[in-house]
Amino acid sequence: MFVALTEILRDQLFQSAQPLALAGAEQVATTRVRWVHPSEVVQVGGLLHGDELLLTTGAALLGLRIEAQHAYLQSLVQRGVAALVIEPPADGPTISAKFIQRAEELGLPLFRLRAPCPLLSWPRKSTGRSSRNTPQPCNRPTKSPNASQGILPRPGRT
């Protein structure tokens, strides 16, 4: 089931994070969300199926060269991601004007959260909506525990 992105944006929990729309405003009204998916993996595009609201701190992403950031955005659009929500750490890199411009060119709704928010609890909280109409967090793991050490899991292991 899908939920309109506009409904998510109006949600009290989402609003508590003080979202700032940075790009893709024209697409918001027609965008639908199936999954709420958190990920810090920069090569996440191949793991997505479309219609995800992708949540990230951007800690790894925003430290990349601008060309790599643009490739990331392109991969999200190619996979049909509904929107990108970034909650950058206070002491981390900022979202550049070139990143925002590229998201706008691609028509990808992009939001920056200005306050911390437990967005993963959004699908579980009582909002008065039927659970079948609430986007669910994606339970597919996107990072092996050993990935930060450059160790890839062997088939049959996690």
DSSP file with accessible surface (Angstrom, degrees, kcal/mol):
  #  RESIDUE AA STRUCTURE BP1 BP2  ACC     N-H-->O    O-->H-N    N-H-->O    O-->H-N    TCO  KAPPA ALPHA  PHI   PSI    X-CA   Y-CA   Z-CA
    1    1 A M              0   0  127      0, 0.0     2,-0.3     0, 0.0   132,-0.1   0.000 360.0 360.0 360.0 154.3    0.0    0.0    0.0
    2    2 A F        -     0   0   53    133,-0.1     2,-0.4    30,-0.0    32,-0.2  -0.792 360.0-158.8-114.2 155.2    1.0    3.6   -0.6
    3    3 A V  E     -A   33   0A   4     30,-2.1    30,-3.1    -2,-0.3     2,-0.1  -0.988  32.8-108.0-127.7 140.1    0.8    6.8    1.3
    4    4 A A  E >>  -A   32   0A  38     -2,-0.4     4,-1.5    28,-0.2     3,-0.7  -0.420  20.6-131.7 -65.7 138.1    0.9   10.2   -0.3
    5    5 A L  H 3> S+     0   0    0     26,-2.8     4,-2.6    23,-0.3     5,-0.2   0.873 108.2  61.7 -58.2 -35.9    4.2   12.0    0.4
    6    6 A T  H 3> S+     0   0   40     22,-0.5     4,-1.5    25,-0.4    -1,-0.2   0.869 100.8  53.0 -59.8 -35.1    2.1   15.1    1.4
    7    7 A E  H <> S+     0   0   54     -3,-0.7     4,-0.7     2,-0.2    -1,-0.2   0.909 109.6  47.9 -67.2 -40.7    0.5   13.1    4.2
    8    8 A I  H >< S+     0   0    2     -4,-1.5     3,-1.0     1,-0.2     6,-0.3   0.930 109.3  53.5 -64.4 -42.6    3.9   12.1    5.6
    9    9 A L  H 3< S+     0   0   26     -4,-2.6    -1,-0.2     1,-0.3    -2,-0.2   0.809 109.2  49.0 -64.2 -29.3    5.0   15.7    5.4
   10   10 A R  H 3< S+     0   0  171     -4,-1.5    -1,-0.3    -5,-0.2    -2,-0.2   0.607  84.9 118.6 -83.3 -13.2    2.0   16.9    7.4
   11   11 A D    <X  -     0   0   12     -3,-1.0     4,-2.8    -4,-0.7     5,-0.2  -0.265  69.5-130.3 -59.6 139.7    2.6   14.2   10.0
   12   12 A Q  H  > S+     0   0  162      1,-0.2     4,-1.8     2,-0.2    -1,-0.1   0.879 106.6  50.7 -59.8 -41.6    3.2   15.6   13.5
   13   13 A L  H  > S+     0   0   29      2,-0.2     4,-0.6     1,-0.2    -1,-0.2   0.939 112.5  46.3 -63.9 -45.0    6.3   13.5   14.1
   14   14 A F  H >4 S+     0   0    2     -6,-0.3     3,-1.4     1,-0.2    -2,-0.2   0.931 111.5  52.2 -63.2 -43.3    7.8   14.5   10.8
   15   15 A Q  H >< S+     0   0   98     -4,-2.8     3,-2.1     1,-0.3    -1,-0.2   0.828  97.4  66.7 -62.9 -30.2    7.0   18.2   11.5
   16   16 A S  H 3< S+     0   0   64     -4,-1.8    -1,-0.3     1,-0.3    -2,-0.2   0.734  93.1  61.3 -64.2 -19.2    8.7   17.9   14.8
   17   17 A A  T << S-     0   0    0     -3,-1.4    98,-1.7    -4,-0.6    97,-1.5   0.390 109.2-126.4 -86.1   3.1   12.0   17.5   12.9
   18   18 A Q    <   -     0   0  105     -3,-2.1    96,-0.9    96,-0.2    -3,-0.1   0.955  31.7-153.0  52.2  61.0   11.5   20.9   11.3
   19   19 A P  E     -B  113   0B  23      0, 0.0     2,-0.5     0, 0.0    94,-0.2  -0.342   9.4-157.5 -68.0 144.8   11.8   19.8    7.7
   20   20 A L  E     -B  112   0B  68     92,-2.4    92,-2.4    -2,-0.0     2,-0.4  -0.991  15.1-134.5-122.2 118.8   13.1   22.2    5.1
   21   21 A A  E     +B  111   0B  62     -2,-0.5    90,-0.2    90,-0.2     3,-0.1  -0.627  30.7 168.7 -74.0 126.0   12.2   21.4    1.5
   22   22 A L  E     -     0   0B  40     88,-3.1     2,-0.3    -2,-0.4    89,-0.2   0.697  58.2  -3.1-108.9 -30.7   15.3   21.9   -0.7
   23   23 A A  E    S+B  110   0B   4     87,-1.5    87,-2.3    80,-0.1    -1,-0.4  -0.987 105.2  42.0-158.3 161.2   14.3   20.4   -4.1
   24   24 A G    >>  +     0   0    0     -2,-0.3     3,-1.4    85,-0.3     4,-0.8   0.690  54.4 149.5  74.6  22.4   11.6   18.7   -6.0
   25   25 A A  H >>  +     0   0   71      1,-0.3     3,-0.7     2,-0.2     4,-0.5   0.851  68.6  59.7 -58.4 -34.2    8.7   20.7   -4.7
   26   26 A E  H 34 S+     0   0  160      1,-0.2    -1,-0.3     2,-0.1     4,-0.2   0.778 105.6  48.7 -66.6 -24.8    6.7   20.2   -7.9
   27   27 A Q  H X> S+     0   0   60     -3,-1.4     3,-0.9     1,-0.2     4,-0.7   0.650  88.4  84.7 -88.3 -16.4    6.8   16.4   -7.6
   28   28 A V  H X< S+     0   0   19     -4,-0.8     3,-1.2    -3,-0.7   -22,-0.5   0.898  83.8  56.2 -57.1 -45.3    5.6   16.3   -3.9
   29   29 A A  T 3< S+     0   0   79     -4,-0.5    -1,-0.2     1,-0.3    -2,-0.1   0.796 115.8  36.7 -62.0 -26.5    1.9   16.4   -4.6
   30   30 A T  T <4 S+     0   0  117     -3,-0.9     2,-0.4    -4,-0.2    -1,-0.3   0.378  92.7 109.7-107.9   4.7    2.0   13.4   -6.9
   31   31 A T    <<  -     0   0   21     -3,-1.2   -26,-2.8    -4,-0.7   -25,-0.4  -0.663  47.4-164.2 -89.7 135.2    4.6   11.3   -5.1
   32   32 A R  E     -A    4   0A 130     -2,-0.4     2,-0.4   -28,-0.2   -28,-0.2  -0.897   6.4-147.7-116.6 148.5    3.6    8.1   -3.2
   33   33 A V  E     +A    3   0A   0    -30,-3.1   -30,-2.1    -2,-0.3    19,-0.2  -0.949  22.7 168.4-120.1 131.5    5.6    6.3   -0.6
   34   34 A R  S    S+     0   0   95     17,-3.0   102,-1.4    -2,-0.4     2,-0.4   0.712  70.8  27.2-104.1 -38.5    5.6    2.5   -0.1
   35   35 A W  E     -cd  52 136B  72     16,-1.3    18,-3.1   100,-0.2     2,-0.6  -0.965  57.9-145.6-128.6 146.4    8.6    2.1    2.3
   36   36 A V  E     -cd  53 137B   4    100,-2.0   102,-1.8    -2,-0.4    18,-0.2  -0.964  33.7-176.9-103.6 118.2   10.4    4.2    4.8
   37   37 A H  E     -c   54   0B   2     16,-2.8    18,-2.5    -2,-0.6     2,-0.3  -0.953  16.5-158.2-128.4 114.3   14.0    3.1    4.4
   38   38 A P  E     +c   55   0B  51      0, 0.0     2,-0.3     0, 0.0    18,-0.2  -0.706  25.4 158.1 -87.2 140.6   17.0    4.2    6.5
   39   39 A S        -     0   0    7     16,-2.6    18,-0.1    -2,-0.3    -2,-0.0  -0.909  36.6-177.2-163.1 137.7   20.4    3.8    5.0
   40   40 A E        +     0   0   70     -2,-0.3     2,-0.4    16,-0.1    20,-0.1   0.296  58.0 116.9-107.2   2.2   23.9    5.2    5.2
   41   41 A V    >   -     0   0   25      1,-0.2     3,-0.8     2,-0.1   102,-0.0  -0.598  54.3-156.9 -76.0 124.3   25.1    3.1    2.4
   42   42 A V  T 3  S+     0   0   30     -2,-0.4     3,-0.4     1,-0.3     2,-0.4   0.861  92.5  52.8 -72.9 -32.8   26.3    5.3   -0.5
   43   43 A Q  T >  S+     0   0  154      1,-0.2     3,-0.5     2,-0.1    -1,-0.3  -0.147  73.1 126.2 -93.0  44.5   25.8    2.5   -3.1
   44   44 A V  G X>  +     0   0    0     -3,-0.8     3,-2.3    -2,-0.4     4,-0.6   0.724  42.8  89.0 -77.7 -20.3   22.2    1.9   -1.9
   45   45 A G  G >4 S+     0   0    5     -3,-0.4     3,-1.4     1,-0.3    -1,-0.2   0.863  85.3  52.1 -48.2 -45.0   20.6    2.4   -5.4
   46   46 A G  G <4 S+     0   0   60     -3,-0.5    -1,-0.3     1,-0.3    -2,-0.1   0.659 105.8  56.6 -69.4 -13.5   20.9   -1.3   -6.3
   47   47 A L  G <4 S+     0   0   72     -3,-2.3    -1,-0.3    -4,-0.2     2,-0.2   0.496  93.4  86.8 -93.5  -6.0   19.2   -2.3   -3.0
   48   48 A L    <<  -     0   0    0     -3,-1.4     3,-0.1    -4,-0.6    33,-0.1  -0.640  52.7-166.6-100.5 156.3   16.1   -0.3   -3.6
   49   49 A H        -     0   0  125      1,-0.3    -1,-0.1    -2,-0.2     2,-0.1   0.445  54.4 -89.2-117.3  -7.3   12.9   -1.2   -5.5
   50   50 A G  S    S+     0   0    6    -15,-0.0    31,-0.3    26,-0.0    -1,-0.3  -0.165  97.8  58.9 111.6 152.5   11.2    2.1   -5.8
   51   51 A D  S    S+     0   0   47     29,-3.2   -17,-3.0     1,-0.2   -16,-1.3   0.649  70.7 146.2  69.0  21.0    8.8    4.3   -3.9
   52   52 A E  E     -c   35   0B   0    -19,-0.2    30,-1.7   -18,-0.2    31,-1.5  -0.643  49.8-141.6 -86.7 144.0   11.0    4.5   -0.8
   53   53 A L  E     -ce  36  83B   5    -18,-3.1   -16,-2.8    -2,-0.3     2,-0.5  -0.933  31.8-150.0 -94.6 107.3   11.3    7.5    1.4
   54   54 A L  E     -ce  37  84B   0     29,-2.7    31,-3.1    -2,-0.8     2,-0.4  -0.760  12.0-163.7 -92.0 124.9   15.0    7.3    2.0
   55   55 A L  E     +ce  38  85B  18    -18,-2.5   -16,-2.6    -2,-0.5     2,-0.3  -0.896  19.7 152.8-108.5 135.1   16.4    8.6    5.3
   56   56 A T  E     - e   0  86B  11     29,-2.1    31,-2.6    -2,-0.4   -16,-0.1  -0.992  48.2-139.0-154.7 154.6   20.0    9.3    5.9
   57   57 A T        -     0   0   51     -2,-0.3    29,-0.1    29,-0.2   -17,-0.1   0.668  41.4-137.6 -82.2 -20.6   22.3   11.5    8.0
   58   58 A G     >  +     0   0    0     30,-0.1     4,-2.9    -3,-0.1     5,-0.3   0.556  58.6 138.8  75.9   8.2   24.4   12.0    4.9
   59   59 A A  T  4 S+     0   0   50      1,-0.2     4,-0.3     2,-0.2   -19,-0.0   0.906  80.0  27.2 -55.1 -46.0   27.5   11.5    7.0
   60   60 A A  T >4 S+     0   0   49    -20,-0.1     3,-0.8     2,-0.1     4,-0.4   0.916 122.8  52.7 -80.7 -44.5   29.3    9.4    4.3
   61   61 A L  G >4 S+     0   0    5      1,-0.2     3,-1.7     2,-0.2    -2,-0.2   0.917 106.4  50.0 -58.9 -49.8   27.4   10.9    1.3
   62   62 A L  G 3< S+     0   0   10     -4,-2.9    -1,-0.2     1,-0.3    32,-0.1   0.647 103.6  61.5 -72.9 -11.4   28.1   14.6    1.9
   63   63 A G  G <  S+     0   0   59     -3,-0.8    -1,-0.3    -5,-0.3    -2,-0.2   0.525  88.4  95.8 -87.5  -6.5   31.8   13.9    2.4
   64   64 A L  S <  S-     0   0   63     -3,-1.7     5,-0.0    -4,-0.4    -3,-0.0  -0.359  90.3 -85.8 -79.6 162.9   32.2   12.6   -1.2
   65   65 A R    >>  -     0   0  176      1,-0.1     4,-2.0    -2,-0.1     3,-0.6  -0.295  44.3-110.3 -59.5 152.8   33.3   14.6   -4.2
   66   66 A I  H 3> S+     0   0   38      1,-0.2     4,-2.6     2,-0.2     5,-0.2   0.860 118.2  58.2 -60.3 -33.3   30.4   16.4   -5.9
   67   67 A E  H 3> S+     0   0  113      1,-0.2     4,-2.0     2,-0.2    -1,-0.2   0.903 107.4  46.9 -63.3 -39.7   30.5   14.0   -8.9
   68   68 A A  H <> S+     0   0   27     -3,-0.6     4,-2.1     2,-0.2    -1,-0.2   0.875 110.4  52.7 -69.9 -36.0   30.0   11.0   -6.6
   69   69 A Q  H  X S+     0   0   11     -4,-2.0     4,-2.3     2,-0.2    -2,-0.2   0.915 109.3  49.5 -63.6 -41.7   27.1   12.9   -4.9
   70   70 A H  H  X S+     0   0   53     -4,-2.6     4,-2.6     1,-0.2    -2,-0.2   0.898 109.0  52.0 -64.4 -39.7   25.5   13.5   -8.2
   71   71 A A  H  X S+     0   0   60     -4,-2.0     4,-2.4     2,-0.2    -1,-0.2   0.893 107.7  53.3 -63.4 -38.8   25.9    9.8   -9.2
   72   72 A Y  H  X S+     0   0    8     -4,-2.1     4,-1.9     2,-0.2    -2,-0.2   0.949 110.0  46.6 -59.2 -50.4   24.2    8.9   -5.9
   73   73 A L  H  X S+     0   0    0     -4,-2.3     4,-2.2     1,-0.2    -2,-0.2   0.919 111.3  52.1 -59.6 -43.0   21.2   11.1   -6.7
   74   74 A Q  H  X S+     0   0   56     -4,-2.6     4,-2.7     1,-0.2    -1,-0.2   0.910 107.6  52.2 -61.0 -40.8   21.1    9.7  -10.2
   75   75 A S  H  X S+     0   0   28     -4,-2.4     4,-1.5     1,-0.2    -1,-0.2   0.880 108.3  51.3 -65.2 -36.0   21.0    6.2   -8.8
   76   76 A L  H  <>S+     0   0    0     -4,-1.9     5,-2.4     2,-0.2     4,-0.4   0.930 111.4  46.7 -65.9 -42.9   18.1    7.0   -6.5
   77   77 A V  H ><5S+     0   0   49     -4,-2.2     3,-1.3     1,-0.2    -2,-0.2   0.922 109.5  54.2 -65.6 -42.3   16.1    8.5   -9.4
   78   78 A Q  H 3<5S+     0   0  140     -4,-2.7    -1,-0.2     1,-0.3    -2,-0.2   0.840 109.9  48.0 -61.0 -32.0   16.9    5.5  -11.6
   79   79 A R  T 3<5S-     0   0  100     -4,-1.5    -1,-0.3    -5,-0.2    -2,-0.2   0.472 117.7-113.1 -88.2  -3.1   15.5    3.2   -8.9
   80   80 A G  T < 5 -     0   0   34     -3,-1.3   -29,-3.2    -4,-0.4    -3,-0.2   0.790  45.1-178.8  80.2  28.9   12.4    5.3   -8.4
   81   81 A V      < -     0   0   12     -5,-2.4    -1,-0.2   -31,-0.3   -28,-0.1  -0.380  22.0-145.2 -61.9 136.5   13.0    6.6   -4.9
   82   82 A A        -     0   0    7    -30,-1.7     2,-0.3     1,-0.3   -29,-0.2   0.906  68.2 -21.8 -72.7 -43.5   10.1    8.8   -3.8
   83   83 A A  E     -e   53   0B   0    -31,-1.5   -29,-2.7    25,-0.1     2,-0.5  -0.982  53.6-128.9-164.5 157.4   12.1   11.3   -1.7
   84   84 A L  E     -ef  54 110B   0     25,-2.7    27,-2.5    -2,-0.3     2,-0.5  -0.970  18.9-169.3-117.8 127.7   15.4   11.8    0.1
   85   85 A V  E     -ef  55 111B   2    -31,-3.1   -29,-2.1    -2,-0.5     2,-0.5  -0.981   5.9-168.0-119.8 122.8   15.4   13.1    3.7
   86   86 A I  E     -ef  56 112B   0     25,-2.9    27,-2.8    -2,-0.5   -29,-0.2  -0.945  15.5-175.7-116.1 129.4   18.8   14.1    5.2
   87   87 A E        -     0   0   60    -31,-2.6   -28,-0.1    -2,-0.5    27,-0.1  -0.800  24.0-159.3-116.9  83.0   19.4   14.8    8.8
   88   88 A P        -     0   0   18      0, 0.0   -30,-0.1     0, 0.0   -31,-0.1  -0.361  21.6-108.5 -68.4 142.6   23.0   15.9    8.7
   89   89 A P    >   -     0   0   46      0, 0.0     3,-1.7     0, 0.0   -32,-0.0  -0.386  26.6-119.3 -66.0 147.7   25.0   15.8   11.9
   90   90 A A  T 3  S+     0   0  115      1,-0.3     4,-0.0    -2,-0.1     0, 0.0   0.849 114.3  40.2 -58.2 -34.8   25.8   19.2   13.4
   91   91 A D  T 3  S+     0   0  153      2,-0.0    -1,-0.3     3,-0.0     3,-0.1   0.292 104.6  89.7 -98.9  10.8   29.5   18.7   13.1
   92   92 A G  S <  S-     0   0   25     -3,-1.7   -33,-0.1     1,-0.2   -34,-0.0  -0.284  88.6 -64.6 -99.0-176.1   29.4   17.0    9.7
   93   93 A P        -     0   0   50      0, 0.0    -1,-0.2     0, 0.0     2,-0.2  -0.274  53.0-123.3 -66.5 155.3   29.5   18.2    6.1
   94   94 A T        -     0   0  117    -32,-0.1     2,-0.6    -3,-0.1    -4,-0.0  -0.537  26.4 -96.0 -96.6 166.6   26.7   20.4    4.9
   95   95 A I        -     0   0   22     -2,-0.2     2,-0.1    -9,-0.1    -1,-0.0  -0.733  47.8-135.9 -83.0 118.6   24.4   19.9    1.9
   96   96 A S     >  -     0   0   39     -2,-0.6     4,-2.2     1,-0.1     5,-0.2  -0.334  13.9-119.9 -78.7 158.4   26.0   21.9   -1.0
   97   97 A A  H  > S+     0   0   82      1,-0.2     4,-2.8     2,-0.2     5,-0.2   0.865 116.0  55.7 -61.7 -35.2   24.1   24.2   -3.4
   98   98 A K  H  > S+     0   0  131      2,-0.2     4,-2.2     1,-0.2    -1,-0.2   0.880 106.3  50.2 -67.2 -37.0   25.3   21.9   -6.2
   99   99 A F  H  > S+     0   0    0      2,-0.2     4,-2.3     1,-0.2    -2,-0.2   0.942 113.1  46.0 -63.7 -47.5   23.8   18.8   -4.6
  100  100 A I  H  X S+     0   0   41     -4,-2.2     4,-2.4     1,-0.2    -2,-0.2   0.925 111.8  51.8 -62.0 -44.1   20.5   20.7   -4.1
  101  101 A Q  H  X S+     0   0  112     -4,-2.8     4,-2.6     1,-0.2    -1,-0.2   0.913 109.7  49.3 -60.8 -41.7   20.6   21.9   -7.7
  102  102 A R  H  X S+     0   0   65     -4,-2.2     4,-2.1     2,-0.2    -1,-0.2   0.912 109.3  51.5 -67.0 -40.5   21.2   18.4   -9.1
  103  103 A A  H  X>S+     0   0    0     -4,-2.3     5,-2.5     2,-0.2     4,-0.7   0.917 111.4  49.0 -60.4 -41.8   18.3   17.0   -7.0
  104  104 A E  H ><5S+     0   0   84     -4,-2.4     3,-1.0     1,-0.2    -2,-0.2   0.931 109.2  51.2 -63.4 -45.6   16.1   19.7   -8.4
  105  105 A E  H 3<5S+     0   0  111     -4,-2.6    -1,-0.2     1,-0.3    -2,-0.2   0.866 112.9  46.6 -59.0 -36.5   17.2   19.0  -12.0
  106  106 A L  H 3<5S-     0   0   35     -4,-2.1    -1,-0.3    -5,-0.2    -2,-0.2   0.562 111.6-121.6 -83.1 -10.0   16.4   15.3  -11.5
  107  107 A G  T <<5 +     0   0   18     -3,-1.0    -3,-0.2    -4,-0.7    -2,-0.1   0.768  59.0 151.2  74.4  26.4   13.0   16.1   -9.9
  108  108 A L      < -     0   0    3     -5,-2.5    -1,-0.2    -6,-0.2     2,-0.2  -0.810  48.9-125.4 -94.1 116.8   13.9   14.3   -6.7
  109  109 A P        -     0   0    4      0, 0.0   -25,-2.7     0, 0.0     2,-0.4  -0.442  34.3-171.3 -59.4 127.8   12.1   15.7   -3.6
  110  110 A L  E     -Bf  23  84B   0    -87,-2.3   -88,-3.1   -27,-0.2   -87,-1.5  -0.993   7.7-178.2-130.1 129.7   14.9   16.5   -1.1
  111  111 A F  E     -Bf  21  85B  10    -27,-2.5   -25,-2.9    -2,-0.4     2,-0.4  -0.967  14.7-152.9-129.4 146.3   14.4   17.5    2.5
  112  112 A R  E     -Bf  20  86B  85    -92,-2.4   -92,-2.4    -2,-0.4     2,-0.5  -0.964  15.4-141.5-115.5 131.2   16.7   18.5    5.3
  113  113 A L  E     -B   19   0B   4    -27,-2.8   -95,-0.2    -2,-0.4     4,-0.1  -0.806  11.2-169.4 -91.4 132.4   15.7   17.9    8.9
  114  114 A R  S    S+     0   0  127    -97,-1.5   -96,-0.2   -96,-0.9    -1,-0.1   0.486  72.3  41.0 -99.9  -5.0   16.8   20.7   11.3
  115  115 A A  S    S-     0   0   18    -98,-1.7    -1,-0.1     2,-0.0     2,-0.0  -0.987  93.8 -97.6-139.1 148.4   16.0   18.9   14.5
  116  116 A P        +     0   0  109      0, 0.0    -2,-0.1     0, 0.0   -98,-0.1  -0.348  45.6 175.6 -64.4 147.7   16.6   15.3   15.5
  117  117 A C        -     0   0   16   -100,-0.1     2,-2.2    -4,-0.1     3,-0.2  -0.960  39.4-126.8-156.0 135.0   13.6   13.0   15.1
  118  118 A P    >   +     0   0   84      0, 0.0     3,-1.9     0, 0.0     4,-0.3  -0.448  41.6 165.5 -80.0  69.6   13.0    9.3   15.6
  119  119 A L  G >   +     0   0   15     -2,-2.2     3,-1.6     1,-0.3  -105,-0.1   0.776  64.1  69.5 -63.0 -24.1   11.5    8.9   12.1
  120  120 A L  G 3  S+     0   0   72      1,-0.3     4,-0.3    -3,-0.2    -1,-0.3   0.767  94.4  57.1 -67.3 -19.4   11.7    5.2   12.2
  121  121 A S  G X> S+     0   0   41     -3,-1.9     4,-1.5     1,-0.2     3,-0.7   0.604  82.8  90.5 -84.1  -7.1    9.0    5.1   14.8
  122  122 A W  G X4 S+     0   0    6     -3,-1.6     3,-0.6    -4,-0.3    -1,-0.2   0.925  84.1  49.1 -55.2 -47.7    6.7    7.0   12.4
  123  123 A P  G 34 S+     0   0   11      0, 0.0    -1,-0.2     0, 0.0    -2,-0.1   0.810 115.1  46.2 -64.5 -24.8    5.2    3.9   10.8
  124  124 A R  G <4 S+     0   0  174     -3,-0.7    -2,-0.2    -4,-0.3    -3,-0.1   0.649  90.5  97.9 -91.4 -18.5    4.5    2.4   14.2
  125  125 A K  S << S-     0   0   65     -4,-1.5     2,-0.7    -3,-0.6  -112,-0.0  -0.338  84.8-102.6 -73.5 157.7    3.0    5.3   16.0
  126  126 A S        +     0   0  116      1,-0.2    -1,-0.1     2,-0.1    -2,-0.1  -0.671  51.9 155.6 -81.3 112.9   -0.7    5.7   16.3
  127  127 A T        -     0   0   38     -2,-0.7    -1,-0.2     2,-0.3     3,-0.1   0.320  63.8-105.7-117.9   3.2   -1.8    8.3   13.7
  128  128 A G  S    S+     0   0   76      1,-0.3     2,-0.3     0, 0.0    -2,-0.1   0.446  84.3 120.9  85.2  -1.7   -5.4    7.3   13.2
  129  129 A R  S    S-     0   0   58      1,-0.1    -1,-0.3     2,-0.0    -2,-0.3  -0.699  73.7-101.7 -94.3 151.4   -4.6    5.8    9.8
  130  130 A S    >   -     0   0   48     -2,-0.3     3,-1.9     1,-0.1     4,-0.2  -0.430  29.0-125.1 -65.9 140.6   -5.2    2.2    9.0
  131  131 A S  G >  S+     0   0   95      1,-0.3     3,-1.3     2,-0.2    -1,-0.1   0.795 108.9  64.7 -62.4 -24.7   -1.9    0.2    9.2
  132  132 A R  G 3  S+     0   0  157      1,-0.3    -1,-0.3     3,-0.0    -2,-0.1   0.717 104.3  46.9 -72.9 -14.6   -2.5   -1.0    5.6
  133  133 A N  G <  S+     0   0   61     -3,-1.9    -1,-0.3  -132,-0.1    -2,-0.2   0.306  93.1  96.4-104.4   7.2   -2.1    2.6    4.4
  134  134 A T  S <  S-     0   0   11     -3,-1.3  -131,-0.0    -4,-0.2  -100,-0.0  -0.855  79.9-118.3-100.4 127.9    1.0    3.3    6.5
  135  135 A P        -     0   0    1      0, 0.0  -100,-0.2     0, 0.0  -101,-0.1  -0.370  32.7-141.1 -61.7 143.1    4.4    3.0    4.8
  136  136 A Q  E     -d   35   0B  76   -102,-1.4  -100,-2.0     1,-0.0     2,-0.1  -0.787  17.4-102.7-107.1 149.9    6.5    0.4    6.5
  137  137 A P  E     -d   36   0B  17      0, 0.0     2,-0.5     0, 0.0  -100,-0.2  -0.429  41.4-112.1 -66.4 145.0   10.2    0.4    7.2
  138  138 A C        -     0   0   12   -102,-1.8  -103,-0.0     1,-0.1   -86,-0.0  -0.692  24.3-162.1 -80.3 125.7   12.1   -1.7    4.8
  139  139 A N        +     0   0  145     -2,-0.5    -1,-0.1     2,-0.1  -102,-0.0   0.394  53.5 114.0 -91.8   3.0   13.5   -4.7    6.7
  140  140 A R  S    S-     0   0   80    -93,-0.1     2,-0.1     1,-0.1    -2,-0.1  -0.621  71.5-123.1 -74.8 124.7   16.1   -5.6    4.1
  141  141 A P        -     0   0  115      0, 0.0     3,-0.1     0, 0.0    -2,-0.1  -0.422  24.4-171.6 -66.8 142.8   19.6   -5.0    5.6
  142  142 A T        +     0   0   30      1,-0.2     2,-0.3  -104,-0.1   -95,-0.0   0.401  66.5  43.6-114.1   0.4   21.7   -2.6    3.6
  143  143 A K  S    S-     0   0  119   -102,-0.0    -1,-0.2  -104,-0.0  -102,-0.0  -0.960  71.1-134.6-150.7 128.4   25.0   -3.0    5.3
  144  144 A S    >   -     0   0   24     -2,-0.3     3,-1.7     1,-0.1     4,-0.5  -0.520  29.2-120.3 -72.4 146.7   26.9   -6.0    6.6
  145  145 A P  T 3  S+     0   0  103      0, 0.0     3,-0.3     0, 0.0    -1,-0.1   0.807 117.0  46.6 -58.0 -25.9   28.3   -5.6   10.1
  146  146 A N  T > >S+     0   0   63      1,-0.2     5,-1.9     5,-0.1     3,-1.6   0.481  84.5  95.0 -93.9  -2.6   31.8   -6.2    8.5
  147  147 A A  G X 5S+     0   0   38     -3,-1.7     3,-1.9     1,-0.3    -1,-0.2   0.857  77.5  59.5 -61.6 -35.5   31.3   -3.8    5.6
  148  148 A S  G 3 5S+     0   0   91     -4,-0.5    -1,-0.3    -3,-0.3    -2,-0.1   0.742 105.4  51.1 -65.9 -18.4   32.9   -0.9    7.4
  149  149 A Q  G < 5S-     0   0  131     -3,-1.6    -1,-0.3     2,-0.2    -2,-0.2   0.355 120.7-109.5 -96.6   4.4   36.1   -3.0    7.6
  150  150 A G  T < 5S+     0   0   66     -3,-1.9     2,-0.6     1,-0.3    -3,-0.2   0.663  76.0 135.6  78.8  14.0   36.0   -3.8    3.9
  151  151 A I      < -     0   0   81     -5,-1.9    -1,-0.3    -7,-0.1    -2,-0.2  -0.857  42.3-153.2 -99.5 123.5   35.0   -7.4    4.5
  152  152 A L        -     0   0  146     -2,-0.6     2,-0.1    -3,-0.1     0, 0.0  -0.771  23.1-111.1 -95.6 139.9   32.2   -8.8    2.4
  153  153 A P        -     0   0   61      0, 0.0     3,-0.1     0, 0.0     5,-0.1  -0.380  29.7-121.4 -67.3 147.5   30.0  -11.6    3.7
  154  154 A R    >   -     0   0  162      1,-0.1     3,-2.5     4,-0.1     0, 0.0  -0.562  44.3 -80.4 -81.5 153.1   30.3  -15.0    2.0
  155  155 A P  T 3  S+     0   0  135      0, 0.0    -1,-0.1     0, 0.0     3,-0.1  -0.261 121.6  23.5 -53.8 136.1   27.2  -16.5    0.4
  156  156 A G  T 3  S+     0   0   90      1,-0.3     2,-0.3    -3,-0.1    -2,-0.0   0.368 110.4  90.7  87.8  -5.4   25.1  -18.1    3.1
  157  157 A R    <         0   0  158     -3,-2.5    -1,-0.3     0, 0.0     0, 0.0  -0.890 360.0 360.0-120.2 155.6   26.6  -15.9    5.9
  158  158 A T              0   0  160     -2,-0.3    -4,-0.1    -3,-0.1   -14,-0.1  -0.855 360.0 360.0-126.2 360.0   25.5  -12.6    7.3
